[in-house]
Amino acid sequence: MLRACGSRLEPTDHTLELLPQSLRVRTALADRQVRFDELPIRIGRLHTVNSSWLNRIEAQFTAQRCFTLDGSDHADHKEQGSMVRRYVIRRNRQADDRRLRAVVDRANAPDTALGSDAMIVWLNGTHGAGKTTTSAHLRQLIPDSRVFDAEKVGETLRDITPGLPETDNFQHWPPWRQLVVETAHRVLDYIGGTLVMPMTVLVEQYWREISTGLARHAIPVRHFVLHADQETLRRRIEGDTLIGPSPFRLRYLESYAEAARTWLHDEAEVVDTTHLTPVQVALRVAQAVKN
């Protein structure tokens, strides 16, 4: 569409038919949408337009640079050439910026470092459903698996002094949700295999945030809900010989019932544990993962 003519580019008739009367061309530096000096030029009989002169690869072919010299708004060719040289110097200096290049490379690199076997088996459900006990059995049934208790992340946040804003549930702290995602990602990136994560998440917004973050890292998630009826859950909590009756755990029975009714059971594979032992539950989950 543009015909080289010595040290300048000359538009063909076909070019003039296709180009609009006015246009604005901007240059993106390494996908960062950084706008550089926009120099006014005229091409043939076109109205004045703004051009960034170089796209992001032209600086690498300096021997072949051609620019419109005739009809520009510069006083002479020397002035225009000076502006071009200053732009190229600036562009190349930024292209060699190692810190900037590292940022751009991280942003552009596809997240494909995880092994093909990396995945998460998330055991959801309220207190008394048997998540912790089931996860211990499940680790024996799924090869190359490890248990990651995300509650430990919350305990770490609670140890910060002075403390974070007061709350009765560390899941309300945004850093907990973010750190759970990043910790799982880093562990799987480092060692691969399967992470079994027994963790109650009853707030839909929090689960969306976590699951979206894991998906962003291309981590497959098998989401299971260990379910039991309210009477069974209450009996298990009150009869817990390790923790004892816990008002905190009992308080979440209604929250679980509401979540199960409105969204949770639609988001996961539900395993009814009412009449099953933890070993039987683990076998069912392991078989589902295998299939």
C-alpha positions in Angstrom: 0.0 0.0 0.0 3.0 2.3 0.5 5.7 2.5 -2.1 9.3 3.0 -1.0 10.8 6.0 -2.7 14.4 6.7 -1.7 14.4 7.7 1.9 10.7 8.2 2.1 7.4 6.4 1.7 5.0 7.5 -0.9 1.3 6.4 -0.8 -0.3 4.7 -3.8 -3.7 5.6 -5.1 -5.0 2.4 -3.6 -3.7 3.5 -0.2 -5.5 6.8 -0.4 -8.8 5.0 -1.2 -8.5 2.8 1.9 -7.2 5.2 4.5 -9.7 7.4 6.3 -9.4 11.2 6.3 -8.0 11.2 9.8 -6.6 8.5 11.9 -4.5 8.0 15.1 -1.9 5.3 15.3 -0.5 4.4 18.7 2.4 2.2 19.6 2.3 -0.4 22.3 5.6 -1.2 24.0 5.7 -4.9 24.8 1.9 -5.1 25.2 1.9 -2.4 27.9 0.0 0.1 25.8 2.6 2.8 26.5 2.1 5.8 24.3 5.2 7.5 23.0 5.7 10.9 21.2 3.1 11.2 18.5 4.5 13.2 15.7 2.2 15.0 13.2 2.8 14.1 9.6 1.1 14.4 6.2 1.1 11.7 3.6 0.3 13.0 0.1 -3.0 14.9 0.1 -4.2 13.4 3.4 -5.1 15.7 6.3 -2.6 15.9 9.2 -2.6 12.7 11.2 -0.8 11.6 14.3 1.6 8.7 14.0 3.9 7.0 16.5 6.4 6.5 13.7 7.6 3.1 14.8 5.7 0.1 15.8 7.4 -2.1 18.4 9.4 -4.2 16.0 10.6 -1.6 13.6 13.3 -0.5 16.0 15.0 -3.8 15.4 15.3 -3.1 11.7 17.0 0.3 11.8 18.7 -0.2 8.5 15.4 -0.4 6.7 13.6 2.5 8.4 11.8 4.8 5.9 9.8 7.8 7.0 7.7 10.3 5.2 9.9 13.4 4.8 7.9 15.4 2.4 4.9 17.3 3.5 5.6 16.9 7.2 5.1 19.7 9.8 8.8 19.8 10.6 10.9 22.7 9.4 13.3 20.5 7.4 14.5 17.0 7.0 17.2 17.5 9.6 14.7 18.3 12.3 12.6 15.4 11.4 15.6 13.0 11.4 16.6 14.3 14.8 13.2 13.5 16.2 13.3 10.0 14.7 16.8 9.3 16.1 15.7 10.5 19.5 12.7 8.2 19.4 14.7 5.2 18.3 17.3 5.8 21.1 14.5 6.1 23.7 12.7 3.0 22.3 15.9 0.9 22.3 16.9 2.0 25.7 13.6 0.9 27.1 13.8 -2.4 25.1 17.0 -3.2 26.9 15.6 -2.4 30.4 15.9 -5.8 32.1 13.5 -5.0 34.8 10.8 -4.0 32.3 11.6 -7.0 30.2 11.2 -9.3 33.2 7.8 -7.8 34.0 6.6 -8.1 30.4 7.9 -11.7 30.0 6.0 -12.7 33.2 2.9 -11.1 31.9 3.1 -12.7 28.5 4.3 -16.2 29.4 1.5 -18.8 29.4 1.1 -20.5 32.7 2.0 -24.0 31.5 4.7 -25.0 34.0 2.5 -27.3 36.0 2.8 -31.0 35.3 -0.1 -32.7 33.6 -0.9 -34.6 36.8 -1.2 -31.6 39.0 -4.7 -31.1 40.4 -6.6 -30.2 43.6 -9.2 -32.4 45.3 -11.2 -29.9 47.4 -13.3 -31.4 50.2 -16.0 -28.9 51.2 -18.8 -29.2 53.7 -19.5 -27.9 57.2 -18.0 -29.0 60.5 -18.8 -32.5 61.4 -18.9 -33.8 57.8 -15.6 -35.7 58.2 -13.3 -33.7 55.9 -10.2 -33.9 57.9 -10.5 -37.6 58.6 -11.5 -38.4 55.0 -8.5 -36.4 53.6 -6.1 -38.5 55.7 -7.5 -41.7 54.1 -7.7 -40.1 50.7 -4.0 -39.4 50.8 -3.4 -43.1 51.0 -5.6 -43.8 48.0 -4.5 -41.2 45.5 -0.9 -41.7 44.3 1.5 -38.7 44.8 -1.0 -36.8 46.9 -0.5 -34.4 49.8 -2.9 -32.8 52.3 -2.9 -29.0 52.4 -4.9 -27.7 55.3 -5.7 -24.1 54.3 -6.7 -23.4 57.9 -3.0 -23.1 58.6 -2.9 -20.1 56.3 -5.5 -18.5 58.5 -3.6 -19.3 61.7 -0.5 -17.6 60.2 -2.5 -14.5 59.5 -3.9 -14.5 63.1 -0.3 -14.5 64.4 0.4 -11.1 62.8 1.0 -8.4 65.3 -0.6 -6.0 65.6 -3.5 -8.1 64.4 -5.6 -7.7 61.3 -9.1 -6.2 61.6 -11.1 -8.2 64.1 -13.3 -11.0 62.7 -14.7 -14.3 63.9 -13.6 -16.0 60.6 -10.3 -15.5 58.9 -11.9 -16.3 55.6 -13.3 -12.7 55.7 -9.7 -11.5 55.3 -9.0 -11.1 51.5 -5.3 -12.1 52.0 -6.4 -15.5 53.2 -8.2 -16.3 50.0 -5.3 -14.9 47.9 -2.7 -16.8 49.9 -4.6 -20.1 49.6 -4.5 -19.8 45.8 -0.9 -18.8 45.7 0.3 -21.4 48.1 -1.5 -24.2 46.3 -0.1 -22.9 43.0 3.5 -22.7 44.3 3.4 -26.1 45.9 2.0 -27.8 42.8 4.5 -25.9 40.6 7.3 -27.1 42.8 6.4 -30.7 43.4 3.3 -31.6 41.2 0.9 -34.3 42.1 -2.4 -33.8 43.9 -3.3 -31.6 46.7 -6.1 -32.8 49.0 -7.6 -29.7 50.6 -10.2 -30.2 53.4 -11.7 -26.7 53.8 -15.1 -25.4 54.5 -16.1 -22.5 52.2 -19.8 -21.5 52.5 -19.7 -18.0 51.1 -20.2 -18.1 47.3 -18.2 -15.0 46.6 -15.2 -16.5 48.4 -15.4 -19.7 46.5 -15.7 -17.9 43.2 -12.6 -15.9 44.1 -10.6 -19.0 45.0 -11.8 -21.2 42.1 -11.2 -18.3 39.6 -7.7 -17.8 41.0 -6.9 -21.5 40.7 -8.3 -21.6 37.1 -6.1 -18.6 36.2 -3.1 -20.8 37.1 -4.6 -23.6 35.0 -5.0 -25.9 38.0 -7.8 -28.5 37.7 -10.1 -28.7 40.7 -12.4 -31.6 41.7 -14.8 -30.0 44.2 -16.6 -32.4 46.5 -19.1 -31.6 49.3 -19.3 -34.1 52.1 -22.9 -33.9 53.1 -24.9 -35.1 56.1 -28.3 -34.3 57.5 -28.5 -31.7 60.2 -29.2 -34.2 63.0 -26.2 -36.3 62.0 -23.9 -33.2 61.8 -25.1 -32.0 65.2 -24.5 -35.4 66.8 -21.0 -35.6 65.4 -20.0 -32.2 66.6 -21.4 -32.7 70.1 -19.8 -36.1 70.3 -16.3 -35.0 69.1 -13.9 -36.4 71.7 -10.9 -34.4 70.5 -12.4 -30.9 70.3 -15.5 -31.4 72.3 -18.9 -29.6 71.8 -18.1 -26.4 69.9 -20.6 -23.5 69.7 -18.6 -22.1 66.9 -19.0 -25.3 64.8 -22.6 -25.6 65.7 -23.3 -22.0 64.6 -22.3 -22.9 61.0 -24.9 -25.6 60.6 -27.5 -23.1 59.4 -25.0 -21.4 57.1 -24.2 -24.7 55.5 -27.9 -25.6 55.0 -28.5 -22.2 53.3 -25.4 -22.6 51.1 -26.3 -26.1 50.1 -29.8 -25.0 49.2 -28.8 -21.9 47.2 -25.5 -22.7 45.4 -23.0 -25.1 47.0 -24.6 -28.4 45.9 -24.9 -27.2 42.4 -21.1 -26.3 42.3 -19.7 -29.6 43.5 -20.0 -33.4 43.5 -22.0 -34.2 46.6 -21.2 -37.3 48.7 -23.7 -38.1 51.4 -21.8 -39.3 54.4 -24.8 -39.8 56.7 -24.5 -43.6 56.7 -20.8 -43.9 55.6 -17.6 -44.2 57.5 -14.7 -41.9 56.6 -12.9 -44.8 54.8 -16.0 -45.4 52.7 -16.2 -41.7 51.8 -12.6 -41.6 50.9 -13.0 -44.7 48.6 -15.9 -43.0 46.8 -14.0 -39.8 46.3 -10.9 -41.6 45.1 -12.9 -43.6 42.6 -14.6 -40.5 41.3 -11.2 -38.8 40.9 -9.8 -41.9 39.1 -12.8 -42.0 36.7 
